[in-house]
Amino acid sequence: MNSWETCVATALIGVNRQLPNINPPHPATESYHAQLQAQPPGTQLLSIASLLSAYQKAGHQLATGQSQLAPAAPQDLPPCEDRAADYCQAVLVERGTTQSRQLLPELLELLGQANRSVPYQLLPALLDWGHSEPVLRSAILPILGNRGRWLADQNPRWAYGRAAGDMPNDLAARQEQWENGHLNERLAALQAWRREQPNEARQALGQCWNQEKAGDRQSYLAVLEIGLSQEDEEFLEKALSDRAVGVRQKAASLLGQFPSRYRRRIGQIAVQWLHIEAGEQGCRAQVTLPKTVQPEWLEEGLSDQPPQDSLLVTDVPSWLLLQVLISTDLYRWGTDLDVTPESLIRAVLNLRHHNVLILSGWVTAAIQQQRLDWMRALLDAGGNLLPEADLLKLLAALPNNKEREHYLLRLLRVDRPSAEVERSILLLLINFSMVWSEELSQVVVQKIGGYLRRGGDRWQAGDEDYHRLCLEAGYQLHQNLLPAMVELRAHFQETKIRHQQPLDKCIEILEFCSAMRLAFLDALPSC
């Protein structure tokens, strides 16, 4: 629970049963710990609530002796008004942390579409969310306006929100942290350095590379994934001959993500193990796995130890094949034969063995190489066979929600061989923070209703997953499906009581989201 929720819980239980206790300490109460402890429990609770409220409005406690602040530039982004402002207050402050985390992406999208900021008094709360949830920052920055950026300058916690031109030059501090910090501090410094000056960061790593421990070298090497380019090839080729196995394998993984000499060498191995030829009847694939591991393969960073938790690969030859498929340039499979990805995938689907493994390797390769034509072909031709994790990765890599919905609808409308597979596809939906279209929402509600009606009066194996889907669907269903959900709940009011709670919660959240969308539409016609 956050600090406000702790206060509310204490008030509901009663201070005679539970003493006020903000743990971990909140910045608003840290300086007053001794005075608070000396107060009676009831007074202490009210004092804590007062301090939290003041902190929320101010956002930051000024250091003593601080010089007068320069005023903010004229606001360039007006705040939203009327009912829309009430929903900003509800999401940023009043709702519980879990619900707010779910609702914030849509709220930020509505504000961005309307070209509005939050009410001024809510800027501290908005900046706090960006501090605790970095994934939200890209959506928060465009709606801060001059006043929000000015406010971010006053609090180190909000440094991410400063205007780009006002960012301090901290290169010297970063170098100091890199040279003298602990492992985590050095990693943080290298990551920041890599984002802004990728070549300089790599050169700094190279200067001390031979003095680092093997485990640390592997951690530092992983940072090069930020801003990875062909300029990193020479350094990674040297790391490929490192004495530590983990470092070699990480270097190989990075080299396989861009056109490199390594990728060409691995491709020469791959075509020996997976041979594809074109004929009048289409492509034909043949797999010839190695019987023994050659030392030169290990020198190229390939591993001969299959992952213990993998259901896809259980033997060394299959594991070797998967690794080379991931690192092989996809152009190698189709260019020489002048065939499409769809033809190649169909050839692999005709194999009696290893077809799922090959498709899985091509999924990772297509995402790393940003080959949208291959991603679409894999979803079109092999979507029904792909493991759930690969299907999720492919859907996440698609460029927009419209295309993502196209494939999700297609998967849901196909006659599935089992209820378990259908349930897995439905659960994929909640991994994407987006409001579903009315068409997709209708299909989801039909699937939920079909399951709930099929089940008996007792708890069923799939209940937990469908109840979870109900709870999450409230945030993502199209508002026009609210009557259908209300009708579905009414159907089970007399029977199957176990379904009532998730349906109630789904409808409550959907009602809130529908009203929030309408509030922005009414108050801000531009959105």
N, C-alpha and C positions, 0 to 999 in steps of 0.2 A: 504494500500500500504506500501511496505517497503521503506527505506530511498532513495535507488536508484530510485525507481519508482516515488517518490515524486519529486526528482530533475528533472527527465526526463519530468514529467508532467508540472512542472513549466517552463522548457525551451520551451516546445511546445506551451504553452499558452502565454508565454512572461512575463518578470518580471515587465513590465508596467501594467499588468492586475492582476498578482498574485505574491506576494512577496515570496521569499524563506522561507520555514518554515518546519523544521524537527520535527515532533511531533508524538510520544513521542521522547524526545531527544536521539540522538545516542551517544554512548561512544566516537566516533571519534570527535564530535563537542562540547561536553559538556564543555571542558576546554577552549574553544575559543569563548564562547558565546558573551562576551563583545566586543572582536575585530571584530567578524563577524557583530554584530549589527551596528558598526560604519562605515562599508563599504557600498558603493553604491550597489543597488540591483544586478546589473549584476556581479560585482566583488564578491559579497557575494555568489552568486550561484556557480561561478567557484571555489571559495575557499572551499565551502562545498563539491563539487564534488571531489576536490583534496584531502581533508581530508578523505573522505569515501574511495577513491582509496588506499591511503596510509594505512589506517586501515585494509582494506581487505587484503593487501599484508603482513602486519606485524602481523595482528591478535590480537594484544594486546599491550597496551601502558605500557612499563616498569615503575615500581615505581622508583622515584629518589633515588639515593644512594644505589641501589641494587648491591650486590656483583657480581663478574663475574660468569657467568653461566658455569656449566660443559658441555662439548660437548655431543651431542647425540651419542648413540652407532651406529656402522656401520649399514647402512640401510639393512634390511633383506627382504624387499619387494619392488621390482623395480616399478617405476611409469609406467603407460601406455604411449604410444607414438602416434605420427602421428594423424590420424583422430580421434582415440578414445579419445585422450586428448582434442580435440576440442569439443567433445560432453560432456565431463566432465565440461569444461568451460561453455558451453551453459546451462546445467542443473543446475549446482551449483550457477551460477552467473547471466547469461544473461536473462534467461526466467523469466517470472513473478512468483511470489510466488506460486500461485495456480497451474500453470503447473508444476513447479519444484517439488512441493509436490507430484504430481501424477507420475512424471517420475523417481523420486529418487529410489523407491524400485527396479525397473528394472535395473537402472544404477548400483546400489550397488550389485545386483545379478550378473550382467555381470562382474564386477570387481572381485568379489569373485570367480567366476568360472575360471577366467583367472589368479587368484593369482597375481593380480597387485593392486597397490595403485593409487591414483590420482596424477597428477603432483604436485611437492612440493609446488608450489605457491598457490595451491588450498586447501592445508590442513587446513588453517584457516577457509575457507568457509565450508568445510566438517564438521569440528568440531562445527562450529556455528549451522549447521543444526541439529546435534545431540543434541545440547543444547536446541534448540527450539522444536524439535520433538523427544521426548524420545523413541517413538515406533521404530525409525530407528536405535537406538544405537546398537542393537544386530547385525545388518548388517554392521555398520560402524566400530566397534571395530576390526574385523579380517583384515580389509584393511588399517589400520592406519600405520602399520609398526613401526620400532623403532623411526623414525623421527617424526611421528605423535604422538606417545606416549610421546616423549620428549617435543614436543610442548604443549601437553595437560597439562604437569606439570607446564607450565609457566602462566597459566590463570585459575583462580578458576571456570570460566564458563565451562571449559572443563574438570573438574575433573573426569568425568565419563570415559574419555579416557586414564587415567593413567594406566601404567603397573600394573598388579595385585600385584606384589611384592613390588611396590613402594607406595602403598596406605598408607597414614599416619594412625597411630592408634588414632582414634578420639573417643574412648570409653568415656573418661572423658568429652569431649565436648558434646557428645550425652546425657550422664547422666545429665549434667548441664542443657541442653535444655529441657529434660524431666521433671526435677524437678522444673524449674523456668520459663519455657516459657509459652506463651499464647496457647490457644487450638490448633490452626493450627501448631504452632511450635512443640508442644508436639506430635501431630499426625505424623508429618514428622519424628521426632526423633524415635517414636515407630515403624514406618514402616521400617526405615533403620535398626533399632535394630533387628526387627523381621526377616528381610531377612538374617542377618548374624548370629544371636544368638537367635533363636526362643524361647527356653526355658527361657533364661535370661530375654527376653523382657516380656514374660507372667508373670514371677515372679515379675518383677518391677511393672507391672500393678496390680497384686494381692495385693501388699503391700499398695497401696493407693486407692484400689477399693471402699471401703466403704465411703471414703471422697469425692468422685466425684459426680457431679450432674448427674441426670438421663439421660439427653440428651447427656452429655459427655461420660457417661458409654457406651451408645449405639454406639457412634462413635468409641471409643477405642476398643470395642468388635469386630467391623467390621474389624479391622486391623489383628485380629487373622486368618483371611482367608488366609493371607500370611503364607505359611509353615504349614498349618493346618494338624494336625496329632492326633493320639490317645493319645499322651502325654498331649493334651489340654483337654481331656475329663473331668477330675475331676474339673477343673476350670469352664468349661462350664456347668456342672451339677449344680454347686453352683449358676451360673448366671441364670439358669433356674427357680430358686425360687426367683429371684429379685422382688422387689416391683413394678418396672416399667414395664408396658406391653411391650413396645418396646424392652427393654433389653431381656425379656423372649423370645420374638419372634425371635430376632436375635440369641440368644443362641440356640434355637431349630433349626433354619436354619443351623447353623454351625454343630451341632451334627448330623444332617441328612446327612452330606456330607462324613462321614467315618463310618466304622463299630463301633457301640457304643451300650451301653445299651439302650439309648434313641431310637435308630433306631429299636431295637427289640420290645420295648414297643409300639411304633407307629405301627409296623407291626401287632401286635395283634389286634389293633383297625381296621386297614385297611382291614383285611380278614373278618371282620364282616360286613363291608359295601360293599365290592366287593368280592363276593364269586365266585370262579371258580372251576369247577370240570371236570375231564376228563372222556370220555366215548368212546364207539366204533366208534361213528360218529365224534369224535374230542372233543374239549373243549367247555364248555357251561358256560357263565358268567351271573351273576345276581347281580343287584345293590339294596341294601336296605339302604336307607339314614336315618340318625337319625332325629327324629321329634323335639327333644329338646336338648339343649346344656348342657352337664354335666360339673360341676365345675372342675373335674379332667382333662378334656381335655384342659381347659384354663391354668391349672397349668403346663401342658406339653408344653406350649408355642403356642398352636393353637389359631388362631384369629377367633372371631365370627363377624368380621366386613369386609364383602367383599369389594374389591377395587371398588371405585366408577366409575373408567374409564374402567373397564373390560367388554368386550362383551361376554366373555366365562362363567363367573360366575356372577349371579345376585341374588342369594339367599344363605342363610347361610349354609344349608346342602351341597350344591354343593361345596361351598368354603372350608368347612371342609374336604370333600372327596379329593379335589385337594391337600390340604396341606399334608394329610397323604400319598397320593400316591407319592409325591415328596420325602418324608423322609423314605419311606419303602425300605428295601433292595430288589432289584429285584430278588435275588436268592429265596426269599420267594414264588414268584409266580410260578416258574417252577420246583424247585428241588423236592418238595414233590410229584408233579404230574408226574415227569419225562417227561415233554413236552418242546418243544422249544419255544423261544420268538415268532416265527411266528405263532404258534398255539394259543398262548394266545392273540396275537393281532387280529387274525381272529375272535376269540370268542367275543372280545370286539366290533369289527366292526359289528357283528350281532345284537348288542343291538339296540333297537329303540331310546333310550335316553342315554345321558351322554357319548357316545362313543368318541366324540372329546375331551371332558374334561379329560377322562381317558388317552387317548393317549398323551395329553399335559402334564399331570403329569408324565407319563413314560418318555417323552422326557427329562425333567429336571433331573429326577432320573438317566437316562442312562448317561447323560453328567457328572453329579456330581460323579457318581460311576465309570466313565470311562469304561463303558460296551460297547465296540465296536460292539459286536454281537447284542445287543439291538438297537443300533443306526442304524445299517444296516437293521435290521428287520423292524424298524419303517419307514424307507425310502422306503423299498421294498413293504410293505403291506399297510401302512397308509399314504404315502406321499401325495396322492391326497386330503386327508381330513384335513391334519394338517394346523393350522393357519400359516400365513406367518412368523410371528415372531418365531414360533417353528421350521419351516422348515429352516429358516436362522441359528438358533442356531445349529441345527443338522449338516448342511452342514459345518459350521465353525469348528465344533468339529471333523470332519473327519481328518485322519492323513496326507493326502497329496492331492495335487491338482488333481492328476490323478483320484483318487476315487471320488473327488468332481465333476469333469467333468462328470464322468460316470452317476451320479444321475441327474445332470442338463440336460444332453442330454436326458436322459430317460423321465424326466418331460416335456421337450419341445416337444418331439416326440409323446407323448400321445395325442389323440384327446381330447382337452380341452373343457369343457362345455360352456365356455364363454371367450370373448376377454379380460375381466378384469383379469381373473385368469392367462391367458397366459402372459399378460403384467406384472403381479406381479412376475411371474417366471423369466421373462427376466430382470426385475429390480434387482432381487436377484444377478445376475451375477456381477454387478458393486460393490457389497460389498466386493469382494475378489480381492486383489491386485495380479493379476497373468495374464500372457499372455495366452489367450485361445489357445487350439490346433486348427489345421486347420479344423478339423471336426466340433468342436463346433462353430468356427467362421463362417463356411458356414451356419450352422443352424441359427445363430443369424442374419446374413445378409439377409437370406431368409425371416425371420420373420419381420425384419424391412422393407424390400422391399414390402412384402405382405401388411403390414399395410398402408404404404405410397400410394400404388396403390389403395387400397380400398377406402380411404378417398375421400371426395368431394373437391370442390375448396375452401370451407370455412373452417374456424378453427373448428377442431373436439375436442371432449372431451379428447381423448387420445393423442393429439398432444404433449402436454407438456412432458409427460412421454417418448414418443418415441424420441423426440428431445433431452431430457436428456440422453437417452440411446445412441443416435448417438454421442453426445459429449464425453461421457465416453468411448465408444467403441474404439475410436481412440487409446487409451493407451493400449488396451487389445486384439484387433483383431490380428490374425496371419498376417504376412506381405504378404502372398500369396493372401490375400483377397483384397489387394489394387486395382487391376483392377476391381473387382466386385463393389467396392464402387464408383469408378470413373464412371463406366457404369451406376450405379444407379443414380448418380447425373445428368448425361447427360440426363437420361430419364425425369427428372423433370425441365430441364432448360427452357423449353417453357411453362410449366404448373406448377401449385401448387408452386408458388414462395416462399411460406412460409416455404418450406422444404429446401431451398437452404442454408441458413446460417448454420444450424447444420450439413448438409452434407459437406459443405466446411470446416468447422472446424474439423470434423472427419477426412477427407482426409489429411488435413494439418498436424495434429498430427500423423496420421498413417505413413505418408511419413517420418516424423522426426524419429519416432521409428524404422521404417524399416531401414533407413540409419544408425542409431546408432547401431543396431544389426549387420549390415553388417560391419561397421567400426571395431567393436571388433572382429568379425570373421576373417577379413582380417589382421588386425594388430597383433592379438594375436591368432595364430593357436591353442594354447593349450585350448582355450575356445570353 
